[in-house]
Amino acid sequence: MPEYSFSRSDFPDDFLFAAATSAYQIEGHEFGGAGRTHWDTFAKVPGNVWQGQTGAVACDHYHRWPEDLDLMAQAGLDAYRFSTSWARVMPDGVNVNAEGLDFYDRLVDGMLDRGLRPMATFYHWELPERLAERGGWRVRDTPKRFADFTEVIGRRIGDRLFAAAPVNEPWCVAWLSHYLGHHAPGLTDLAAAAKAMHYVGLAHGLSIEVLRDLGIGNLGATCNLELSIPATDSEADIAAAELYDGIYNRWFPGALMHGAYPDDVLEGLAPHLPEEWRDDMKIISQPLDWFGVNYYTGRRIKATDGPFPAHGEAAARPPLTDMGWEIHPEGLAQLLTRLAADYTKDVPIFITENGMANRDRLDREDVERIAYLDAHLEIVRRLIEQGVPVSGYTFWSLLDNYEWAFGYDKRFGLVHVDFDTQERTPKASYHALARALAR
């Protein structure tokens, strides 16, 4: 029987263990009056998403949420990091759908009934299609509309939240989606990406302002970080990896914590930023109560010919997850040590996502996932001993779910989901976790 090497007593008494999901990936977007999102449009284009799949039904969490909350409580978890869907609460991005608000009201009460602390993320990539048609994250109006959404959802459930963050993984919302083209809206336009890199940060800042005005506390941000590894020891590859690091790992922490963008990235993006971008930095960099980090891998970067940013990916080195990502737990130590030293200082850090996609079979022991999670939790334990203020760790994901451009092909869950029957079956990694947290 596979086991984790840690127990709850290896961590501080107030350390939080949580699981995470996201709205569009699990709820079932065809239910409850939710509106069309830009992801639905993106997924219709052949080649964008595996088998053209969408989150229309996903894990049917909309109807099965009591069972899913029970699974978290039975595992001994302390908190649930969930997200709200803008297009569920405001189908056109402006007008309120009462069914959507009622759903999140019930969901938060259900968490509290089970002793789970609600950790809300307000935006996890489901932009209402109507706003996408008006320019989406490339225009200044979208952050303003997001502030309106924040006020609606904050007034309804904010009094019961343990913690809240406006935007999940702003790099993905902006760069991955507007320059690399892998997520909705699927653009490969540097000027569009630069504007999105700014306006997503502005949306964060305006949302924090609204939440503070509502008296809601324990507010943070959630950024994905990824170790940038030069493909070779050549000067060109080292410089390319440094620039990749600037775009991926330094742009948003620098903006959110210091009100400044990194100079090396500005060399390429400044000509495309909105004219008034400097005036927005005070809003973007409002004080935060915690900082969330989503971490999965390291990536090998090589220099390429051509215009800015002139870098690309080199081949990953095994062992790899089913996403083709290198397993690189030491990267978490390097990134969090720098984050605390250069950006967050004494602000508590939460690991808001960490997990592994694996080719699961229910007759197997799930040893790869247990080993992956165990190695990263050992890094967290070591960082705490060294004085890095890591306050919690979140498993991605509670459930196998809709994995965006990979459809239902990639499985990150502690719990297996049969997408035909919606039957939930806890994996060995889930059962071992329950034993570890009980120790």
N, C-alpha and C positions, 0 to 999 in steps of 0.2 A: 504494500500500500504506500504510494508516494506521499511524502510529507514536505512541508516547508520547514526550513531550519529555524525560523523565527517564532517567537510567541509574543503575545501582547505585552508581556512584562519586559521585553527588550526595548520598549519605547517609553517615552515619558507618559505619565498618567493622563495628561490632557491631549495626547496625540490622537488624531482622528483617522479612522479607517473608513473609507467611503467607496461606493461604486458609482459609475457615471453612465449616462445614456444621453441621447439627444432627441428632441421632439420628432423631427421628420423621419429619423432613422427607425423609430419604434412605434409611434402612435397609430399610424394608419391615417393618411391625410384625406382620404375620401370620406371620413366620418366627421360628424359634428359641425358641419357648416364651414369647414376650413376653406380658404380661398386658394386659387392657383398660385404657384410659386414660380420663380425663374428657373428653379431646378426641373420642374415638370416640363417646361419648354426645352431646356437644354437636353433632357433625356430623350426627347422625341427625335433628335438629330441622330441618324445612324452613325454608329461608331463612338459616340460620346460615352455611353454607359453600357456595361456588360448586358447583353441581350435586351437592351432598351428598357430595363426595369426601372420602376419608380417606387416611391414610398407610399403608394396608394393604400396598401394594407399593412405592409411592414410586419411588425410583431403584434398588431392589434392591441397595443397597450391601452388604447382609448377605452376599450371594454374590459381588458384583463389587468388593469393596474393593481387591483387589490392582491391578486396572486403574485405579481412582480414585487410589490412592496413586502409581502410576506417572505419572499425568498431572501430579500436583503436582511430583514429582521432575523430570520432563522440562521443566517450566516454569521450573525453577531456584529454586523456593520454598525457604525455610529451615525453615518450621514449618507444622504443621497444627493449627488450632483445631477440635476435634471435641467432641461431647458424648456423655455416657453416658445411657442411658434407664433411669430408675428402674423403670419397669414392665417392662423387659426383664430387669433383674437381680433385681428383687423383684416378681413379677407381681401380688401382692396388697399390695405395699408393706411386707411384713414378711419373708416366707420367700424364701430365695435360690433362683434358677434357675441351675443350674450352666452351662447352655448360654449364658446371657447373659454370665456372667463369662468364659467361655472365648472368646467372640467378641471382647470388648475386650482380652483378653490377646493374641490373635493380631493384632488391629489395631495395638496399640502396638508389638509386635515388628516388624510390617511397616513402620511408620513409621521405626523406628530402622534397619532394614535398608536403607532408602532415603535415610538421612541427613536425615530430617525430624524436627524436635523436636516431641514431643507436648505440646500445650497443651489440657488437659482442662477442660471445663465439666461439672459434675455434673448440673445440672438445666436443661433447655431445654423446659419447659412440659408434659412428659408425666406428669402426676400419676396414679398408679395409681387406677383407678376405686373400688376398695374404700376408699381413704383419702378420696376425694372424697365418698363416701356418708356418711362420719363427720364431715363438716364441712370438709374440705380446708384451705385456707389461712385459714379463719376461726376455727380452733381451735388451741389451744396444743400439742396432741398431734402435729400434722403436723411442726413443726420438730424435735421429738424423734425422730420416725421418720426424718426426713431425715438427722439426725446418725447414726442407725444405718446408713442406706444409705451415707453417706459413709465410714463405717468399713469396710464390706464392700468397696466398690470401691477405697478407698484402700489397704487391705491387699493387694489383688490386683495393682494396676497402679501404685501410688504410687511405687514404687522407680524407675520408668523415666520419670516425667513430667518435662518441662522446666518446666512451669508448670501451675497449677490455680486455678480459681475455682468457688465453689459454685453460684451462680444466674445465669442469663442474664437481663438486663433485668428487674429486680424491678418496675419501674413497670408493665410489661406483665402480669406475673404477678398483680399486685395491682389497680391502678387500671383498666387497659384491660379486665380480665376481670371485675371485681366492681362497678365503677361505670359504665363505658361499655358493658359487655356485649358487646364485639366478639370476645372470645376465651372459651374455656371457663373457668369454668362458665357464662358468659353472664348474670351478674347485673347489675342496675342499682340497687344498694342502697348508699347512702353508709356506713351502719354496717358492712356487710360489707366494703366497700373499705377502711375505716379499719383494721379488724382485720387484713386481709390486708397492708396497707402496713406494719404492725408485725411480723406473724409471718413474713413473707418475710425481713425483715431479721434476725429472730432465727434463722431457719434458716441464713442466711449465717454468723452469728456462731458458732453451735454447730458448724457444719461446719468452720469455720476452727480452732476448738478441737481437734476430732478430728484434723484433718490435722497440726496442730502436734504433738500428742501422739504421732502415728505417725512423727514425724521427717521429714515431707514439707515441703519448702521451696518458695520462689518462689510464694507464694500471693497472689491478688488478688481483685478484684471486677470485674464487668462491668455497667455501667449504660448505658442508652440516654439520650442527651441530644438535645434538639431546640430550635433557636432559637425563642423566643417573640416574635412581632412584633405590636405593637398594630395593629389593623385601621385605625385613624385616630389622629390626634393628640389626641383627646378625653381628658379626665381619666378617664372611665369605662373606655375601651378600654385606656388605659395601665395602670390598676389591674388590669383583668382579665388582661392579658398578664403582669403581675408575679405574680399569683396562680397562673396556669398555669405559669409558670416555677418557682414554688416547689414545686408538686406534681410537676412533671416532672423538673426539673433540680437542685433543691436539697434535696429531702426525703432521698433516699438518700445522696448524697455527704455531706450534713451528718451523717446518722446513722452512716455507716460510718467517716468520718474524724474526726468531732468528738464523736460520742455525743449529738447534739442534733438535734431537728427544728426547722424554721423556724417562727417565731412566727406568721407570717401564715397558714400552712396549719393550724397547731394550733388557731387560732380556730374552724375548722370541723370538724376531725377529733378534737380532744381529747375531746369528750363521748362519742365512740364507741370510743375506744381501750381495750384491756384495762386493768383497774384497776392491775395491777402493771407497766405499761409502763416506767415510769422505772427500775425495778430491772433491766430487761433491757439498758439502753443500754451498759453496760460490756461485755457480751458482744458486742453488735452491733458495737461500735467497736474491735475488736481490731486491732493494727497489721497493715498490709498491706505486701507487698513491691512491688506494682505496682497500677495502677488502669486498668481497661479502659473504653474509650468506644466505643459503637456510635452512629454518626452518619449520617443520611441527608438531613435536610431542615430547613427552617424552616416554621413554621405561623403564620398570621395569626389573631389572637384578638380577639374583640369581646365587649363586655359584653352580658349578657342579663338579663331580669327573672327573678325567682324566688329560691329559696333558694341557699345556698352549694353550689357555687362560683360560680354566676351568670356563666358565660362560655360562649362557643361559638366555632365556627370561621367565619371569613370566607372568601370565595373566594380560592383560590390564584392566584398570578400566574405566567404562563408565563415561561420554559420549564418544562415538567413532565415527570416520568417517567411510565411506564405505570401507576404507582400513583396518579397524580394529585398527586404531591408536588413542591413547588417545588425546583428545583436551586439550592442556596444554599451554595456552598463557603465563603464568608466567614463563615457561621455557625459553621463548625468552628473557625475562628481565634478568634472571640469567646468561644465556650464553653470551649475548652481553655485560653485565657489566663486566664479567670476561675477555672476549675477548679484550675489550678496555683497561682494567687495566693491563693485563699480556702480551698482544701481540701487538696490533695495535696502542695503545696510541692515538695520534692525527690524525692518518690516517682515512679519512672518511670511514664509514661503509655503505654499501648498503644492504638492504634486497633484494636479487636477486631472491628469490622464497618464496612464502607463499601461501597456498591455501588448499582447502578441496575437497576430493572426496565425492560425495553425489549421492544417488539414485534419480536423477532428473526426474521429469515429468513436461512437459510444462504447465500443468494446475495447478501447485502448485506455491507457492509464493517464493520458494527458501530461506526461512527464515533461515535455518540452515547455509547455506553458508554465508549469510549476517552477521549473528551473529558471526560466526567464524572469518571472515575477520575483522569485526568491533572490536572484542576483541583484536586481534593482532595489529591493527593500534592504538588502545588506548595505548597499551604497548609502541609502537614506540613513540607516542606523549609524554608519560611520561618520557621515556629515554632521549629524546631531552631536556626536561625541566631539567633533572638531569645532563646534560652536556655530555652525550654520543653522539659522533658525527655521528648520523645516518642521511644520506644525501638523501636517497630515499627508495622507497618501490615498489616491483614488485609483481604483482598478477600472481600466477600460477593457471590456465593457461588462455590465451585468449580463446582457443578453447578446447572442448572435443577432445581428440586425442588418439593415440596409446600409451597405458600406459605400455609398455615393457612386463614383464612377465604376466601382467594382460590383455593383448590384448586391445580390445575395450570395456571391461566390466566396467572400472572405469572412472568416468566423473569428471574432475576437472575444466571444462571450465566455464568462464563467458558467453560463447556463446555455445548453444547446436548445435551439428552437427549430422545430420541424415547420417549415414555412407553408406546408400544405395543410397541416392539422392544427398548427399553433401550439402543439404540445411542448411544454417546457421540461427539460431533463437536466438537472444539475450535473456538471462534469466533475471529474476527480479533483480538478483545481478548486472548484467550489467547496467540495466536502473537506478537502485538506485545509482550506482557508477557515472554515467554521471551526475545525479542531484547533488551528493555530490561534485564532482569536479567543477561544475558550480557555487556552492554557494561561 
